[in-house]
Amino acid sequence: MAVTALQADAALLADARLLSWVLMPDHWHGVLQLGSTTSLSRVVNRFKTCTAMRANALLQRKGPLWFQGFHDRALRNELELDRAREYIRMNPVRAGLCERAEDYPYRA
């Protein structure tokens, strides 16, 4: 599944923008900027559905990929946004998956 496919799929994100993300071995973190027409729940549902279908096809498997539900947090200013993006960027380092965040391939 190409990064560009997720970022460019207008049907997936509607008018939301994916600002940063990291795929960890057992979870995914993302920062979304919502638009005015689609709710967070709808964007997350589309994301989970699309990525599960693509991953299952690539892995030649069936069944759920993601747990139900999600955790969200509103970012109210640029400082909170910067902190969230840095947390996401450094998540693979904290987990011991790489020494430098830039070396981790599953992020944007």
Secondary structure, 3 states (H helix, E strand, C coil): CCHHHHHHCHHHHCCCEEEEEEECCCCEEEEEECCCCCCHHHHHHHHHHHHHHHHHHHHCCCCCCCCCCCCCCCCCCHHHHHHHHHHHHHHHHHCCCCCCHHHCCCEC
